[in-house]
Amino acid sequence: MSDSPEQVEFDVDVVIVGAGGGGLAAALAVVDSGRSVIVLEKLDRPGGNSALSTGSIPAAGSRLQIEAGVVDSPAQMAADLIAQSGAHEAEGLTRRLAETSAELVNWLMDQHGVRLALITEYKHVGHTVNRLHAPSSRRGSDLVDDLVQACKKSGIDILTSSPVVDLLIEENKVVGVIVEGDRVARYEIRAHSVILAANGFAANKELMGKWLPEVDSIEYFGAHGSTGEALVWGLKLGGYLANQRAYQGYAAVAYPHGSILSWTTVEKGAILVDRTGKRLGDETIGYSGFVADLLTGEPPFFVVYDARIKSIAMIEEEFADLAEMGGAHEYDTLEDLAAYFAIDFTALSETVGIYNTAARLEVEDLFKRKDFDMAPLQAPFVASRVTPGVFHTQGGLAVDLDGRVLRLEGDPIPGLYAIGGVAVGISGAEGGRGYSSGNGLLCAIGLGRLAGLAASNES
Ligand SMILES: Cc1cc2nc3c(=O)[nH]c(=O)nc-3n(C[C@H](O)[C@H](O)[C@H](O)COP(=O)(O)OP(=O)(O)OC[C@H]3O[C@@H](n4cnc5c(N)ncnc54)[C@H](O)[C@@H]3O)c2cc1C
């Protein structure tokens, strides 16, 4: 080993920090390019937030869409995402991820055996056509399992319980990482480039208070590895945060079960009410955007729907589990439902009555909701108690279209890439309203693949 960077012995071509969906996809792209890679994961198993997600990845023009006769294009997808997000600091990245989205899901399925199905029962927030691709179980853990299998087949080492504690820097270039943890003595791995795939900072109270105080008080429901240290390393090297005040929230985390109450319920006609039986806004703005509306009401909150809608949501395993655990009871009358949850019955009955009139298109909805699908709601009624949550942060290090971390001056930090929650998101400049379904995994897995390919060309 020599002190001169030109003569450094590299242990691997690329080091990846974090074994979530993004890191695993990046690793596959590196080995596909014939280069060596290692994935370091600080927790005792791979998965991160990706394993907690529904595993939904948006793509325009995929093989599955063509087979299903869905007409779509990257331009339409980018237009949809930007219509939802509004203007922001990474619109070029939105377009790039849309343009490469079909080859992304085709590559995952055809080259690496990842099992995905096109979701046709619902489009979800921000999409005008069916373009979400997910495991048929709608469990992110299945997606992660398939990615881990693919990595194994490709001979990729994933080292768990291996926290990266800092970057190795020589002459302003990132040349590797330092690993140290309870179960592992301090050591270095040298590489031509490092991809930060460690997700955002939602699990770090201090950074949330500093960078995203708006939602600091809302409970975080993601994986606890998202503690933001990778963002701090990037900032120390001259990187900067973009779209810093954006986040993905979820207005309907089932309480006390802690699982996601499927938003399909809302898209099929459900409403959200608070303790007083009142609605708080147009629920169809999306599960992330509606968090802010919910916070104007009085907790606890409830999603109110009916047995027909429940039967559609039952196709999703997580919802079926919730129903099994008693989180989606049916009630013969609205009065029974109100009595069980101690919601003011008179107010609830008035709310549902007015909403149903709007759903029959007899009057304009109180909150100008336009999409009612299976509503008006009818007996037997169903209600699930929910609470709002933060799922992940959307602000992150500014990157170029291949994930290279940029300095404020616009030049890349040599050897450093960021993807997923470490990198800038594509969900608007601030708040939760700009989030379209699948933006999280698109930035993780989609940008992960692009960064893996680009990093493979570094020497
Ligand atoms: C409940 C829930 C549902 C969601 N549903 C969806 C969905 O359906 N579609 C979608 O697009 N998005 C969804 N999201 C968001 C999505 O899960 C994330 O955007 C995405 O998983 C981020 O992937 P990632 O690879 O960047 O991070 P992660 O999957 O979180 O992986 C990062 C990994 O890095 C590890 N790590 C962190 N720091 C270090 C370190 N210093 N050293 C080593 N390892 C480290 C972490 O432990 C973690 O395992 C959901 C989120 C939640 C919480």
The ligand as an SDF file (V2000), in Angstrom:
LIG
                    3D

 53 58  0  0  0  0  0  0  0  0999 V2000
  -44.0960    1.8570    5.6190 C   0  0  0  0  0  0  0  0  0  0  0  0
  -43.4490    2.3910    4.3640 C   0  0  0  0  0  0  0  0  0  0  0  0
  -44.0410    2.1250    3.1180 C   0  0  0  0  0  0  0  0  0  0  0  0
  -43.4460    2.6180    1.9480 C   0  0  0  0  0  0  0  0  0  0  0  0
  -43.9630    2.2450    0.7200 N   0  0  0  0  0  0  0  0  0  0  0  0
  -43.3030    2.6190   -0.4160 C   0  0  0  0  0  0  0  0  0  0  0  0
  -43.6790    2.1240   -1.7160 C   0  0  0  0  0  0  0  0  0  0  0  0
  -44.5500    1.2590   -1.8660 O   0  0  0  0  0  0  0  0  0  0  0  0
  -43.0340    2.5940   -2.8170 N   0  0  0  0  0  0  0  0  0  0  0  0
  -42.0040    3.4770   -2.6900 C   0  0  0  0  0  0  0  0  0  0  0  0
  -41.4520    3.8940   -3.7110 O   0  0  0  0  0  0  0  0  0  0  0  0
  -41.5670    3.8930   -1.4820 N   0  0  0  0  0  0  0  0  0  0  0  0
  -42.1740    3.4870   -0.3600 C   0  0  0  0  0  0  0  0  0  0  0  0
  -41.6980    3.8990    0.8700 N   0  0  0  0  0  0  0  0  0  0  0  0
  -40.4460    4.6420    0.8890 C   0  0  0  0  0  0  0  0  0  0  0  0
  -39.3040    3.6690    0.5600 C   0  0  0  0  0  0  0  0  0  0  0  0
  -39.3730    2.5810    1.4550 O   0  0  0  0  0  0  0  0  0  0  0  0
  -37.9410    4.3370    0.6670 C   0  0  0  0  0  0  0  0  0  0  0  0
  -37.9350    5.5080   -0.0930 O   0  0  0  0  0  0  0  0  0  0  0  0
  -36.9030    3.4060    0.0870 C   0  0  0  0  0  0  0  0  0  0  0  0
  -37.0280    2.1360    0.6840 O   0  0  0  0  0  0  0  0  0  0  0  0
  -35.5210    3.9230    0.3300 C   0  0  0  0  0  0  0  0  0  0  0  0
  -34.6270    2.9330   -0.0990 O   0  0  0  0  0  0  0  0  0  0  0  0
  -33.1060    3.0460    0.2630 P   0  0  0  0  0  0  0  0  0  0  0  0
  -32.4230    1.8990   -0.3500 O   0  0  0  0  0  0  0  0  0  0  0  0
  -32.6360    4.4220   -0.0750 O   0  0  0  0  0  0  0  0  0  0  0  0
  -33.0940    2.9670    1.8580 O   0  0  0  0  0  0  0  0  0  0  0  0
  -33.3670    1.7540    2.8360 P   0  0  0  0  0  0  0  0  0  0  0  0
  -34.1960    0.7210    2.1980 O   0  0  0  0  0  0  0  0  0  0  0  0
  -33.8310    2.3200    4.1160 O   0  0  0  0  0  0  0  0  0  0  0  0
  -31.9180    1.1450    3.0100 O   0  0  0  0  0  0  0  0  0  0  0  0
  -30.8840    1.8880    3.6160 C   0  0  0  0  0  0  0  0  0  0  0  0
  -30.0240    0.9400    4.4190 C   0  0  0  0  0  0  0  0  0  0  0  0
  -28.8230    1.6050    4.7850 O   0  0  0  0  0  0  0  0  0  0  0  0
  -28.4630    1.1800    6.1010 C   0  0  0  0  0  0  0  0  0  0  0  0
  -27.5370    2.1640    6.6720 N   0  0  0  0  0  0  0  0  0  0  0  0
  -27.8200    3.4020    7.1310 C   0  0  0  0  0  0  0  0  0  0  0  0
  -26.6940    4.0100    7.5780 N   0  0  0  0  0  0  0  0  0  0  0  0
  -25.6840    3.1260    7.3990 C   0  0  0  0  0  0  0  0  0  0  0  0
  -24.2920    3.1450    7.7090 C   0  0  0  0  0  0  0  0  0  0  0  0
  -23.7210    4.2140    8.2870 N   0  0  0  0  0  0  0  0  0  0  0  0
  -23.5460    2.0540    7.4200 N   0  0  0  0  0  0  0  0  0  0  0  0
  -24.1100    0.9470    6.8540 C   0  0  0  0  0  0  0  0  0  0  0  0
  -25.4260    0.8630    6.5680 N   0  0  0  0  0  0  0  0  0  0  0  0
  -26.2070    1.9390    6.8290 C   0  0  0  0  0  0  0  0  0  0  0  0
  -29.8050    1.1110    6.7970 C   0  0  0  0  0  0  0  0  0  0  0  0
  -29.7230    0.3290    7.9730 O   0  0  0  0  0  0  0  0  0  0  0  0
  -30.6890    0.4990    5.7040 C   0  0  0  0  0  0  0  0  0  0  0  0
  -30.7210   -0.9020    5.7760 O   0  0  0  0  0  0  0  0  0  0  0  0
  -42.2740    3.4130    2.0510 C   0  0  0  0  0  0  0  0  0  0  0  0
  -41.7070    3.6870    3.2970 C   0  0  0  0  0  0  0  0  0  0  0  0
  -42.2790    3.1610    4.4450 C   0  0  0  0  0  0  0  0  0  0  0  0
  -41.6360    3.4430    5.7810 C   0  0  0  0  0  0  0  0  0  0  0  0
  1  2  1  0
  2  3  1  0
  2 52  2  0
  3  4  2  0
  4  5  1  0
  4 50  1  0
  5  6  2  0
  6  7  1  0
  6 13  1  0
  7  8  2  0
  7  9  1  0
  9 10  1  0
 10 11  2  0
 10 12  1  0
 12 13  2  0
 13 14  1  0
 14 15  1  0
 14 50  1  0
 15 16  1  0
 16 17  1  0
 16 18  1  0
 18 19  1  0
 18 20  1  0
 20 21  1  0
 20 22  1  0
 22 23  1  0
 23 24  1  0
 24 25  2  0
 24 26  1  0
 24 27  1  0
 27 28  1  0
 28 29  2  0
 28 30  1  0
 28 31  1  0
 31 32  1  0
 32 33  1  0
 33 34  1  0
 33 48  1  0
 34 35  1  0
 35 36  1  0
 35 46  1  0
 36 37  1  0
 36 45  1  0
 37 38  2  0
 38 39  1  0
 39 40  1  0
 39 45  2  0
 40 41  1  0
 40 42  2  0
 42 43  1  0
 43 44  2  0
 44 45  1  0
 46 47  1  0
 46 48  1  0
 48 49  1  0
 50 51  2  0
 51 52  1  0
 52 53  1  0
M  END
$$$$
